Amino acid sequence: MAMDLQGIKEALPSMVPMVGTLNLEFIDLTPDSATMKLPDQPAFRNHLGGPHAGAMFTLGESASGALVLANFADRLESVIPLAVSAEIHYRAVAMGAVIAEARMLATRRDILRSLDEAERPEFKIHIEFTSDGRDTGHMTVTWTLKPVTP
């Protein structure tokens, strides 16, 4: 499996317009992790002067989606990746830019095994948020790969 990771990074803002709206930036993308940044932008600050919770949620969900594409872009003709649920915890007020690092909690191999057994897999991606080097929160997004029906 050799994914075009640069192609995913370039295409995500047009595939997911909110990525472009928030000016989210890639720091790194591999099959094991996706790291993205929400720049400090006055238009997306909350009443405390930090990034709005909704912008942080979108950052985390986008990083998890990029990781899903990094692992399953070669299957997009036969499956549709869908976020099933998400849970986010804010630990401290973020100030300035926010970094989200997403990591798979299941292996591609196990997920594809479920697909091969005609099961609709669900798998979790964990995201850690930092701002100015401080731990500011975490998130878990549950994804599925829905088979495309002819």
N, C-alpha and C positions, 0 to 999 in steps of 0.2 A: 504494500500500500504506500504509494508516494503521492501525497496530496500537494496541490499547488497552494502552499500556505501564503505566499505573497499575493496570489490571485484572490484568496479569501479576504485578506486584509484590505485589498483595493476595492473589492466588490461589496463589502459589508455596508458601507454608507448608502449605497443605492438599493441594496436588498432590504435593509432595515432603515428607513428614512430617519428615525429618531436618533440613530448613531450620528448622522450628519448634522441634525438639528442641534444636538448637544456638543458637537465638535469633539466627539470621543476619539482618542488616539490609541493606536497600538504601540505597546512597548515591546511585546514579544508574543509569538504564537508558535507553539509546537503541538504535537499530538498529546503531550502530557499536561500542558498548561497554557492558559491564555492570560496575558497581562495587559490591561487597558487603563487609560488615564482619562479622568474628567478634569479638564483644565479649570482653573479658578476663573469664573465668568460672572460679573455682577448680575446679569440677567437671570441666572439660575441659582442665586443665593436665597436663603431663607431669612426669617426675621432675626436670626442671631448673627448673620453675616457669613455663614458657612454654606456649603452646597445644600440645596433642597433635597429632602428625603427621596422625592420622586426621581430626581436626577441620579442619585446614588443607586436607587433600585434599578434604573435603566442601565447604568454602567455595569452593575453586577450581572443582570440578565443578558446583556450584550456580550460580556466576556464569556459567560457560560455558553451562549449560542455560537460564538466563534469557535469554542472548543468542540462543540458538537459537529460543526462543519469541518474542523480540522481532522476529525475522526471518521466522518461518514459522508463527506462530499461525493465520494465515489459511488454512493448508494442512492443519490437523490432521484434517480429515475424510477426507483422501486419503493422508496419510503419518503414520508414527509416528517421532518423533525418538528415536534410540538412541545412547548413547555406545558406541563400538566399542573404544577403548583410551585409556589415559592414561599419561602419564609425568610425574613430579614430581621436582624437584631442590630440596633445602633448602640454601641458601647460608650462612645464619647463624641462630643461635637467635633466634626471635621472642620478644619479651617484651611483654606487654600485648595490646591489641587488634591484630588483623591485618586488613589491607585487601587484597582481591583485585580486580584490574582485568583483565577479559577482553576480548579483541579478536579479531574474525574475521580469518582469514588468506585467505579466499576471499570473493567477492562473492555476494550473494543471486542476482543475475542468472546467474552462472556455474553455481551450484548448481541453480537451477531449469531451466537449459538442459539439464543432465544428466538431470533428471527427465523433461523433455519428450521427450528422445531415448530414453526407456525404460531409462535407466541408473540404478543405485542410487548416488547420489553419496556420497562420503566427503569430509569437509572438517575442517580443523583450527581450533581456537580456542586462542590463546595467553593465558596468565594470568600476571601478575606479582604477587608478594606483597610487601607492605611492612608494617613494624611500627615505630611511632614514627619514621616517616620513613626507616627503613633498609630496603634491599633484603634480603629474607630468603629469597626463592626464586622459582621459576617452574615452570610446568606447561603441558603441551600435552594437550588432549583432542581425540581424533578422533571426530567424530560422523557419523552417516548418517541419511538420511531413507528409511525403509522404506515402500514403497507398501502401502497397505491393500488386502488382497485380498477381493473380495466373497464 
